[in-house]
């Protein structure tokens, strides 16, 4: 059996009294396009930070491509690319200088780093203003640059925290194509996103975290089947509604998500003064 | 004047804004930092109250004296003083001035009159307005005591003068805000401001050097300027009161009548700016230089640093690029040369270096090293969110820190050469023994500073923007530790140099410094060896502090 690309055992993170991530057991197979979902404050960013070495877990183990992240952090980091929450950019460099810098930090020689920098800037449509500092880029441009930096060394696993946020439709299409090409070549992608339509279109497997705990994990079909099975046993009004729909058409990821986190509000019963 | 009509909901909006400011203040007290801020505010408040009341008494006394002596024309000196303070202090002491970010209000249904009033009122809650108003009140009372018949007229004129000051200060801020909206303009103005502050330091030495003989030209120019100042608000206000005190009612009214259009013109300019803001002007960065396709395709190789691996060379290049793009930081590097110049200009036997010019190089070098602590004691301050990259990259922290230190040493080496050249030109070429002893001293002091700076950078980080001035201070822990460290290192260096001088040979200092330097190099190596563990242990604090918005 293949060594999982990402696996965690009992991953836990506490901030004082608050348990942000509790006993999470993740398993992502190589080559999967994996979506990590959850409501705001559920523990997505905390988990991704722990998986990329930006945050120490309070308890539990993390293995990336079979390597223990705590024991062999540098070996792991050489094989992964990361776009963290804050994008980790150096504002007072130009885009070209930044990519060159990142390439060489990942061990590329000067020529390779320069060549890939030029290609990536062209690909991301950032090559037109070579003297512009990163701090003067728009948010979308910064996001594209951060993505370019994450892939410059050809990582085997890519961790992306909200990669499509503030990216225009054209760039978004380019990025999706690039990510799918990486998947086709055997890379693994682990992304968090609030845009469930994008996750549904791109990801083959999904995990949902809620209040720090993993509440669902599997392929989209497995998750759908699980939710439908729950609905069939009957319970709340929302579940019944989902079940009725499932009889006619497949549940969308949004419906699966809302059913799983179990927090769908009845808008018609609240805020009656609205519009 | 339709724009002066307030919307019906304006009252509730003013109350909401006042409440949110109060709530922000109360919430800030939940943190230790907020409580420390409150303590410093109370201290500042007491200081302002003291300066306000003391100044009011002083200005009032002077006004009483001028009117009593029938020298009302001298009032212009008082009013010019108040005017210059009111307009210049807020620009020079932005740290004491809390500016309201008005852009947040634009999304609410706030009518333009309300917006205008909010900007005017909340923007004016600053020490300059408080002090200026108190001082004008003092002057009014002083005039009233000297000549009770003048009290109402003086109160009216000085009220108009206060309004002009208030509007002008807001108008200047609104326009400066417009100019500073773009990064490049901010940096240029930052450098100009720095030069302006530095040039102040030249006044003393220049006065000392050239101010002994009376200058007929200066006297002539000041005489010719006197009628001109009467055409400006402080002169107009002073003349309006002076003429009235001499019984020249129509002349007094005339000067007052000229003062009012100033207020109207300033109001118009302020309105122009605020209306543009209210209408949602776009202040984004201008589109930069667009390169030709050929230029885009040219590959730019990164730097190669002889004997060092790629990641160290890349970080070294990144550090020097950062430094080269930071006007303020570059200017701190030339400060030692400037400082030597100031001392040279004022040195007529009265200062230490005039009596001991052989120590100019060691003193200049020590000052250069002292300024380097700006860089060294907060290694990651300018990286901001980039710190996350260092933790995510497959490079040991010790290599990153070593590369940063190499960049610091390169900058310091260049600075030392500049200081040496400056000493050669301003004093005399340093003797060989002094030069060697100074370099040996640097071999001791630099690694010690780098080692301690690396520790402080990990344990007490603070996000900084190297491109801007003001409101940027190192953490209090760093400041305190830095003070103690410099006291120890420079104290030791000074003792060694003075002893060597006392025994008549600077060669004696060199071996002593070399022994010390073995210790400081060992300390540096130990810190570097342990820095990976320390950085990992402190990564959450580092990331959260440096990624702060």
Contacts between the chains, C-beta under 8 A, distances in Angstrom:
chain1	res1	chain2	res2	distance
A	52	B	392	5.5
A	53	B	391	6.2
A	53	B	392	6.3
A	54	B	388	5.9
A	54	B	391	5.3
A	54	B	392	6.2
A	54	B	539	6.9
A	54	B	543	6.5
A	55	B	539	7.3
A	55	B	540	6.3
A	55	B	543	7.9
A	56	B	536	7.4
A	56	B	539	7.2
A	56	B	540	7.5
A	74	B	394	4.7
A	74	B	395	7.7
A	74	B	396	7.1
A	75	B	394	7.6
A	77	B	392	6.4
A	77	B	393	6.3
A	77	B	394	3.9
A	78	B	394	4.2
A	82	B	392	4.6
A	84	B	388	5.0
A	84	B	392	6.8
A	86	B	385	4.1
A	86	B	388	5.9
A	86	B	547	4.7
A	87	B	385	6.3
A	88	B	385	5.6
A	88	B	386	5.8
A	88	B	387	7.6
A	88	B	388	3.8
A	88	B	389	3.9
A	88	B	392	6.6
A	89	B	385	6.2
A	89	B	386	6.2
A	89	B	389	7.8
A	90	B	318	6.5
A	90	B	322	7.6
A	90	B	383	6.5
A	90	B	384	7.9
A	90	B	386	4.1
A	90	B	389	7.4
A	91	B	384	6.4
A	91	B	385	8.0
A	91	B	386	7.7
A	92	B	321	7.3
A	92	B	322	5.1
A	92	B	325	5.1
A	92	B	326	7.4
A	92	B	382	7.3
A	92	B	466	7.1
A	92	B	467	7.1
A	93	B	318	6.4
A	93	B	321	6.1
A	93	B	322	7.5
A	96	B	300	6.1
A	97	B	317	7.9
A	97	B	318	7.4
A	97	B	321	6.2
A	100	B	300	7.0
A	100	B	301	7.9
A	100	B	302	4.7
A	100	B	314	7.3
A	101	B	302	7.1
A	101	B	314	4.9
A	101	B	315	7.6
A	101	B	317	7.1
A	101	B	318	5.1
A	102	B	389	7.1
A	102	B	393	7.7
A	104	B	302	5.5
A	104	B	310	4.4
A	104	B	311	6.2
A	104	B	313	7.0
A	104	B	314	3.7
A	105	B	310	7.7
A	105	B	311	5.0
A	105	B	314	5.6
A	105	B	315	7.4
A	105	B	389	7.7
A	105	B	393	4.7
A	105	B	394	7.7
A	105	B	395	5.4
A	106	B	393	6.8
A	106	B	394	6.5
A	107	B	310	6.5
A	107	B	311	7.4
A	107	B	394	7.2
A	108	B	310	7.5
A	109	B	310	7.0
A	110	B	301	4.6
A	110	B	302	5.2
A	110	B	304	6.5
A	110	B	310	7.4
A	111	B	299	7.7
A	111	B	301	6.7
A	113	B	302	6.2
A	114	B	299	4.3
A	114	B	300	6.0
A	114	B	301	5.0
A	114	B	302	7.0
A	115	B	299	6.2
A	117	B	299	8.0
A	117	B	300	7.8
A	118	B	296	7.5
A	118	B	297	6.7
A	118	B	299	5.8
A	121	B	296	7.6
A	122	B	296	7.3
A	127	B	291	7.6
A	127	B	296	4.5
A	128	B	290	5.7
A	128	B	291	6.6
A	128	B	296	7.3
A	129	B	287	7.4
A	129	B	288	5.0
A	129	B	289	6.7
A	129	B	290	6.3
A	129	B	291	7.0
A	130	B	289	7.9
A	130	B	291	5.0
A	130	B	295	7.0
A	130	B	296	6.4
A	131	B	288	5.9
A	131	B	289	5.1
A	131	B	291	7.5
A	132	B	288	4.4
A	132	B	289	7.7
A	133	B	183	7.7
A	133	B	325	7.4
A	135	B	183	6.7
A	136	B	183	6.2
A	136	B	285	4.6
A	136	B	288	7.1
A	149	B	389	7.8
